[in-house]
Every structure is written in structure tokens, then in C-alpha cells.
Amino acid sequence: MTSEKQPDEKQEIRATIYRLHRVTLILPVVIAIAFVALGIVVQNWAIVAVFAILGLAAVVTSIAIGRKR
């Protein structure tokens, strides 16, 4: 017999929500970094500025939503 405890359903849901929150925090930043790199490669500083601001906004929004819950 194993004495492993099965996590209850609420813990599994919380873990899933936590993973999704991490994805929503990381994904916009990765996309913004890719576009910033593209802007640097083509030397268009407008692209760099816009996507740097969007990346920061995504991080701030995700953190604020995560702390609210």
C-alpha cells in the first residue's frame, strides 16, 4: 500500500490557475522581446519603443490581476 495523499480537486484547480497565470505573465513579454529584437535588427526605434512599452504594460497588468485574486 502506498501512503501517498491524492491532492483534492481545489488544490489541482489552484495549481492550474497558477500555471496559467505564469503563462499569461511570460507570453506577452516573450512576444514583446521578439519585436524589440526585430526593431533593433531593422533599426526602427519606433518599433522598439512601442513594443517595450507594451511588454511592460503586459507585465504590470498581469501582476496586478494576479495580486487581486
Jmol script that loads the backbone (N, CA, C; Angstrom):
load data "model"
ATOM      1  N   MET A   1       0.831  -1.179   0.000  1.00  0.00           N
ATOM      2  CA  MET A   1       0.000   0.000   0.000  1.00  0.00           C
ATOM      3  C   MET A   1       0.878   1.246   0.000  1.00  0.00           C
ATOM      4  N   THR A   2       0.422   2.190  -0.730  1.00  0.00           N
ATOM      5  CA  THR A   2       1.141   3.455  -0.729  1.00  0.00           C
ATOM      6  C   THR A   2       0.401   4.444   0.158  1.00  0.00           C
ATOM      7  N   SER A   3       1.167   5.261   0.802  1.00  0.00           N
ATOM      8  CA  SER A   3       0.556   6.241   1.698  1.00  0.00           C
ATOM      9  C   SER A   3       0.508   7.627   1.056  1.00  0.00           C
ATOM     10  N   GLU A   4       0.569   7.664  -0.276  1.00  0.00           N
ATOM     11  CA  GLU A   4       0.506   8.954  -0.962  1.00  0.00           C
ATOM     12  C   GLU A   4      -0.882   9.552  -0.825  1.00  0.00           C
ATOM     13  N   LYS A   5      -0.909  10.832  -0.566  1.00  0.00           N
ATOM     14  CA  LYS A   5      -2.189  11.529  -0.477  1.00  0.00           C
ATOM     15  C   LYS A   5      -2.508  12.132  -1.838  1.00  0.00           C
ATOM     16  N   GLN A   6      -3.688  11.890  -2.299  1.00  0.00           N
ATOM     17  CA  GLN A   6      -4.128  12.481  -3.554  1.00  0.00           C
ATOM     18  C   GLN A   6      -4.542  13.925  -3.295  1.00  0.00           C
ATOM     19  N   PRO A   7      -4.023  14.860  -4.103  1.00  0.00           N
ATOM     20  CA  PRO A   7      -4.454  16.249  -3.901  1.00  0.00           C
ATOM     21  C   PRO A   7      -5.929  16.383  -4.238  1.00  0.00           C
ATOM     22  N   ASP A   8      -6.602  17.154  -3.437  1.00  0.00           N
ATOM     23  CA  ASP A   8      -8.023  17.313  -3.703  1.00  0.00           C
ATOM     24  C   ASP A   8      -8.236  18.214  -4.917  1.00  0.00           C
ATOM     25  N   GLU A   9      -9.452  18.298  -5.333  1.00  0.00           N
ATOM     26  CA  GLU A   9      -9.797  18.998  -6.570  1.00  0.00           C
ATOM     27  C   GLU A   9      -9.468  20.493  -6.505  1.00  0.00           C
ATOM     28  N   LYS A  10      -9.667  21.112  -5.353  1.00  0.00           N
ATOM     29  CA  LYS A  10      -9.383  22.545  -5.225  1.00  0.00           C
ATOM     30  C   LYS A  10      -7.893  22.837  -5.396  1.00  0.00           C
ATOM     31  N   GLN A  11      -7.048  21.973  -4.852  1.00  0.00           N
ATOM     32  CA  GLN A  11      -5.611  22.178  -4.998  1.00  0.00           C
ATOM     33  C   GLN A  11      -5.187  22.044  -6.457  1.00  0.00           C
ATOM     34  N   GLU A  12      -5.786  21.093  -7.169  1.00  0.00           N
ATOM     35  CA  GLU A  12      -5.469  20.927  -8.584  1.00  0.00           C
ATOM     36  C   GLU A  12      -5.907  22.147  -9.384  1.00  0.00           C
ATOM     37  N   ILE A  13      -7.072  22.684  -9.065  1.00  0.00           N
ATOM     38  CA  ILE A  13      -7.562  23.873  -9.764  1.00  0.00           C
ATOM     39  C   ILE A  13      -6.653  25.062  -9.476  1.00  0.00           C
ATOM     40  N   ARG A  14      -6.252  25.224  -8.224  1.00  0.00           N
ATOM     41  CA  ARG A  14      -5.348  26.326  -7.873  1.00  0.00           C
ATOM     42  C   ARG A  14      -4.013  26.199  -8.597  1.00  0.00           C
ATOM     43  N   ALA A  15      -3.504  24.975  -8.693  1.00  0.00           N
ATOM     44  CA  ALA A  15      -2.238  24.763  -9.397  1.00  0.00           C
ATOM     45  C   ALA A  15      -2.374  25.099 -10.876  1.00  0.00           C
ATOM     46  N   THR A  16      -3.509  24.728 -11.470  1.00  0.00           N
ATOM     47  CA  THR A  16      -3.746  25.044 -12.878  1.00  0.00           C
ATOM     48  C   THR A  16      -3.846  26.547 -13.086  1.00  0.00           C
ATOM     49  N   ILE A  17      -4.552  27.228 -12.217  1.00  0.00           N
ATOM     50  CA  ILE A  17      -4.678  28.684 -12.319  1.00  0.00           C
ATOM     51  C   ILE A  17      -3.313  29.345 -12.161  1.00  0.00           C
ATOM     52  N   TYR A  18      -2.501  28.841 -11.249  1.00  0.00           N
ATOM     53  CA  TYR A  18      -1.166  29.397 -11.045  1.00  0.00           C
ATOM     54  C   TYR A  18      -0.320  29.234 -12.307  1.00  0.00           C
ATOM     55  N   ARG A  19      -0.392  28.044 -12.925  1.00  0.00           N
ATOM     56  CA  ARG A  19       0.365  27.816 -14.161  1.00  0.00           C
ATOM     57  C   ARG A  19      -0.110  28.734 -15.275  1.00  0.00           C
ATOM     58  N   LEU A  20      -1.415  28.903 -15.404  1.00  0.00           N
ATOM     59  CA  LEU A  20      -1.954  29.786 -16.432  1.00  0.00           C
ATOM     60  C   LEU A  20      -1.545  31.235 -16.176  1.00  0.00           C
ATOM     61  N   HIS A  21      -1.508  31.621 -14.917  1.00  0.00           N
ATOM     62  CA  HIS A  21      -1.090  32.982 -14.582  1.00  0.00           C
ATOM     63  C   HIS A  21       0.368  33.204 -14.993  1.00  0.00           C
ATOM     64  N   ARG A  22       1.208  32.208 -14.753  1.00  0.00           N
ATOM     65  CA  ARG A  22       2.606  32.328 -15.156  1.00  0.00           C
ATOM     66  C   ARG A  22       2.733  32.445 -16.667  1.00  0.00           C
ATOM     67  N   VAL A  23       1.918  31.686 -17.401  1.00  0.00           N
ATOM     68  CA  VAL A  23       1.957  31.756 -18.861  1.00  0.00           C
ATOM     69  C   VAL A  23       1.519  33.134 -19.334  1.00  0.00           C
ATOM     70  N   THR A  24       0.448  33.671 -18.721  1.00  0.00           N
ATOM     71  CA  THR A  24      -0.030  34.992 -19.140  1.00  0.00           C
ATOM     72  C   THR A  24       0.958  36.088 -18.769  1.00  0.00           C
ATOM     73  N   LEU A  25       1.812  35.830 -17.816  1.00  0.00           N
ATOM     74  CA  LEU A  25       2.846  36.797 -17.463  1.00  0.00           C
ATOM     75  C   LEU A  25       4.021  36.718 -18.431  1.00  0.00           C
ATOM     76  N   ILE A  26       4.393  35.513 -18.808  1.00  0.00           N
ATOM     77  CA  ILE A  26       5.591  35.301 -19.609  1.00  0.00           C
ATOM     78  C   ILE A  26       5.351  35.523 -21.101  1.00  0.00           C
ATOM     79  N   LEU A  27       4.234  35.055 -21.622  1.00  0.00           N
ATOM     80  CA  LEU A  27       3.997  35.086 -23.066  1.00  0.00           C
ATOM     81  C   LEU A  27       4.032  36.491 -23.669  1.00  0.00           C
ATOM     82  N   PRO A  28       3.333  37.477 -23.110  1.00  0.00           N
ATOM     83  CA  PRO A  28       3.423  38.821 -23.706  1.00  0.00           C
ATOM     84  C   PRO A  28       4.831  39.406 -23.657  1.00  0.00           C
ATOM     85  N   VAL A  29       5.568  39.073 -22.626  1.00  0.00           N
ATOM     86  CA  VAL A  29       6.937  39.577 -22.516  1.00  0.00           C
ATOM     87  C   VAL A  29       7.816  38.954 -23.595  1.00  0.00           C
ATOM     88  N   VAL A  30       7.648  37.659 -23.828  1.00  0.00           N
ATOM     89  CA  VAL A  30       8.419  36.984 -24.877  1.00  0.00           C
ATOM     90  C   VAL A  30       8.102  37.590 -26.243  1.00  0.00           C
ATOM     91  N   ILE A  31       6.828  37.820 -26.504  1.00  0.00           N
ATOM     92  CA  ILE A  31       6.428  38.427 -27.776  1.00  0.00           C
ATOM     93  C   ILE A  31       7.006  39.834 -27.903  1.00  0.00           C
ATOM     94  N   ALA A  32       6.930  40.617 -26.834  1.00  0.00           N
ATOM     95  CA  ALA A  32       7.470  41.978 -26.871  1.00  0.00           C
ATOM     96  C   ALA A  32       8.978  41.964 -27.093  1.00  0.00           C
ATOM     97  N   ILE A  33       9.681  41.040 -26.448  1.00  0.00           N
ATOM     98  CA  ILE A  33      11.133  40.943 -26.630  1.00  0.00           C
ATOM     99  C   ILE A  33      11.467  40.585 -28.072  1.00  0.00           C
ATOM    100  N   ALA A  34      10.677  39.685 -28.666  1.00  0.00           N
ATOM    101  CA  ALA A  34      10.907  39.317 -30.064  1.00  0.00           C
ATOM    102  C   ALA A  34      10.744  40.527 -30.979  1.00  0.00           C
ATOM    103  N   PHE A  35       9.715  41.326 -30.743  1.00  0.00           N
ATOM    104  CA  PHE A  35       9.512  42.505 -31.580  1.00  0.00           C
ATOM    105  C   PHE A  35      10.552  43.593 -31.301  1.00  0.00           C
ATOM    106  N   VAL A  36      11.007  43.708 -30.070  1.00  0.00           N
ATOM    107  CA  VAL A  36      12.076  44.658 -29.769  1.00  0.00           C
ATOM    108  C   VAL A  36      13.343  44.243 -30.514  1.00  0.00           C
ATOM    109  N   ALA A  37      13.641  42.939 -30.502  1.00  0.00           N
ATOM    110  CA  ALA A  37      14.804  42.445 -31.246  1.00  0.00           C
ATOM    111  C   ALA A  37      14.650  42.730 -32.737  1.00  0.00           C
ATOM    112  N   LEU A  38      13.444  42.520 -33.261  1.00  0.00           N
ATOM    113  CA  LEU A  38      13.188  42.830 -34.671  1.00  0.00           C
ATOM    114  C   LEU A  38      13.417  44.314 -34.942  1.00  0.00           C
ATOM    115  N   GLY A  39      12.940  45.171 -34.060  1.00  0.00           N
ATOM    116  CA  GLY A  39      13.134  46.606 -34.220  1.00  0.00           C
ATOM    117  C   GLY A  39      14.600  46.996 -34.198  1.00  0.00           C
ATOM    118  N   ILE A  40      15.376  46.328 -33.349  1.00  0.00           N
ATOM    119  CA  ILE A  40      16.813  46.611 -33.297  1.00  0.00           C
ATOM    120  C   ILE A  40      17.489  46.150 -34.584  1.00  0.00           C
ATOM    121  N   VAL A  41      17.089  44.976 -35.082  1.00  0.00           N
ATOM    122  CA  VAL A  41      17.689  44.450 -36.311  1.00  0.00           C
ATOM    123  C   VAL A  41      17.413  45.370 -37.493  1.00  0.00           C
ATOM    124  N   VAL A  42      16.179  45.823 -37.634  1.00  0.00           N
ATOM    125  CA  VAL A  42      15.849  46.701 -38.766  1.00  0.00           C
ATOM    126  C   VAL A  42      16.128  48.166 -38.437  1.00  0.00           C
ATOM    127  N   GLN A  43      16.627  48.417 -37.244  1.00  0.00           N
ATOM    128  CA  GLN A  43      16.982  49.751 -36.767  1.00  0.00           C
ATOM    129  C   GLN A  43      15.819  50.738 -36.869  1.00  0.00           C
ATOM    130  N   ASN A  44      14.662  50.262 -36.434  1.00  0.00           N
ATOM    131  CA  ASN A  44      13.483  51.120 -36.375  1.00  0.00           C
ATOM    132  C   ASN A  44      13.154  51.312 -34.899  1.00  0.00           C
ATOM    133  N   TRP A  45      13.511  52.452 -34.358  1.00  0.00           N
ATOM    134  CA  TRP A  45      13.376  52.673 -32.924  1.00  0.00           C
ATOM    135  C   TRP A  45      11.931  52.876 -32.499  1.00  0.00           C
ATOM    136  N   ALA A  46      11.057  53.181 -33.441  1.00  0.00           N
ATOM    137  CA  ALA A  46       9.630  53.282 -33.110  1.00  0.00           C
ATOM    138  C   ALA A  46       9.088  51.911 -32.717  1.00  0.00           C
ATOM    139  N   ILE A  47       9.492  50.870 -33.449  1.00  0.00           N
ATOM    140  CA  ILE A  47       9.070  49.502 -33.114  1.00  0.00           C
ATOM    141  C   ILE A  47       9.598  49.128 -31.736  1.00  0.00           C
ATOM    142  N   VAL A  48      10.850  49.434 -31.481  1.00  0.00           N
ATOM    143  CA  VAL A  48      11.451  49.114 -30.182  1.00  0.00           C
ATOM    144  C   VAL A  48      10.675  49.793 -29.061  1.00  0.00           C
ATOM    145  N   ALA A  49      10.396  51.070 -29.213  1.00  0.00           N
ATOM    146  CA  ALA A  49       9.715  51.824 -28.159  1.00  0.00           C
ATOM    147  C   ALA A  49       8.303  51.306 -27.915  1.00  0.00           C
ATOM    148  N   VAL A  50       7.550  51.094 -28.984  1.00  0.00           N
ATOM    149  CA  VAL A  50       6.156  50.648 -28.839  1.00  0.00           C
ATOM    150  C   VAL A  50       6.087  49.295 -28.155  1.00  0.00           C
ATOM    151  N   PHE A  51       6.888  48.343 -28.605  1.00  0.00           N
ATOM    152  CA  PHE A  51       6.789  47.010 -28.024  1.00  0.00           C
ATOM    153  C   PHE A  51       7.444  46.912 -26.653  1.00  0.00           C
ATOM    154  N   ALA A  52       8.397  47.766 -26.349  1.00  0.00           N
ATOM    155  CA  ALA A  52       8.929  47.811 -24.986  1.00  0.00           C
ATOM    156  C   ALA A  52       7.847  48.289 -24.024  1.00  0.00           C
ATOM    157  N   ILE A  53       7.107  49.306 -24.435  1.00  0.00           N
ATOM    158  CA  ILE A  53       6.010  49.814 -23.596  1.00  0.00           C
ATOM    159  C   ILE A  53       4.906  48.773 -23.459  1.00  0.00           C
ATOM    160  N   LEU A  54       4.551  48.104 -24.564  1.00  0.00           N
ATOM    161  CA  LEU A  54       3.513  47.065 -24.496  1.00  0.00           C
ATOM    162  C   LEU A  54       3.947  45.900 -23.612  1.00  0.00           C
ATOM    163  N   GLY A  55       5.210  45.524 -23.678  1.00  0.00           N
ATOM    164  CA  GLY A  55       5.714  44.446 -22.822  1.00  0.00           C
ATOM    165  C   GLY A  55       5.640  44.811 -21.351  1.00  0.00           C
ATOM    166  N   LEU A  56       6.037  46.031 -21.020  1.00  0.00           N
ATOM    167  CA  LEU A  56       5.943  46.484 -19.627  1.00  0.00           C
ATOM    168  C   LEU A  56       4.494  46.564 -19.162  1.00  0.00           C
ATOM    169  N   ALA A  57       3.618  47.040 -20.033  1.00  0.00           N
ATOM    170  CA  ALA A  57       2.198  47.118 -19.674  1.00  0.00           C
ATOM    171  C   ALA A  57       1.621  45.732 -19.426  1.00  0.00           C
ATOM    172  N   ALA A  58       2.026  44.758 -20.229  1.00  0.00           N
ATOM    173  CA  ALA A  58       1.537  43.388 -20.042  1.00  0.00           C
ATOM    174  C   ALA A  58       1.989  42.821 -18.699  1.00  0.00           C
ATOM    175  N   VAL A  59       3.228  43.077 -18.335  1.00  0.00           N
ATOM    176  CA  VAL A  59       3.740  42.585 -17.051  1.00  0.00           C
ATOM    177  C   VAL A  59       3.001  43.237 -15.890  1.00  0.00           C
ATOM    178  N   VAL A  60       2.852  44.546 -15.940  1.00  0.00           N
ATOM    179  CA  VAL A  60       2.172  45.261 -14.851  1.00  0.00           C
ATOM    180  C   VAL A  60       0.729  44.796 -14.720  1.00  0.00           C
ATOM    181  N   THR A  61       0.044  44.638 -15.844  1.00  0.00           N
ATOM    182  CA  THR A  61      -1.350  44.187 -15.817  1.00  0.00           C
ATOM    183  C   THR A  61      -1.465  42.780 -15.252  1.00  0.00           C
ATOM    184  N   SER A  62      -0.589  41.882 -15.686  1.00  0.00           N
ATOM    185  CA  SER A  62      -0.639  40.500 -15.199  1.00  0.00           C
ATOM    186  C   SER A  62      -0.365  40.425 -13.707  1.00  0.00           C
ATOM    187  N   ILE A  63       0.588  41.207 -13.238  1.00  0.00           N
ATOM    188  CA  ILE A  63       0.896  41.204 -11.806  1.00  0.00           C
ATOM    189  C   ILE A  63      -0.275  41.769 -11.009  1.00  0.00           C
ATOM    190  N   ALA A  64      -0.862  42.843 -11.502  1.00  0.00           N
ATOM    191  CA  ALA A  64      -1.995  43.451 -10.797  1.00  0.00           C
ATOM    192  C   ALA A  64      -3.181  42.497 -10.725  1.00  0.00           C
ATOM    193  N   ILE A  65      -3.471  41.816 -11.813  1.00  0.00           N
ATOM    194  CA  ILE A  65      -4.580  40.855 -11.822  1.00  0.00           C
ATOM    195  C   ILE A  65      -4.272  39.683 -10.902  1.00  0.00           C
ATOM    196  N   GLY A  66      -3.036  39.221 -10.909  1.00  0.00           N
ATOM    197  CA  GLY A  66      -2.650  38.100 -10.051  1.00  0.00           C
ATOM    198  C   GLY A  66      -2.743  38.428  -8.577  1.00  0.00           C
ATOM    199  N   ARG A  67      -2.391  39.624  -8.205  1.00  0.00           N
ATOM    200  CA  ARG A  67      -2.452  40.014  -6.789  1.00  0.00           C
ATOM    201  C   ARG A  67      -3.869  40.278  -6.327  1.00  0.00           C
ATOM    202  N   LYS A  68      -4.728  40.651  -7.266  1.00  0.00           N
ATOM    203  CA  LYS A  68      -6.111  40.960  -6.911  1.00  0.00           C
ATOM    204  C   LYS A  68      -6.856  39.710  -6.459  1.00  0.00           C
ATOM    205  N   ARG A  69      -6.498  38.591  -7.021  1.00  0.00           N
ATOM    206  CA  ARG A  69      -7.193  37.337  -6.695  1.00  0.00           C
ATOM    207  C   ARG A  69      -6.561  36.730  -5.528  1.00  0.00           C
TER     208      ARG A  69
END
end "model"
wireframe off; spacefill off
backbone 0.3
color backbone group
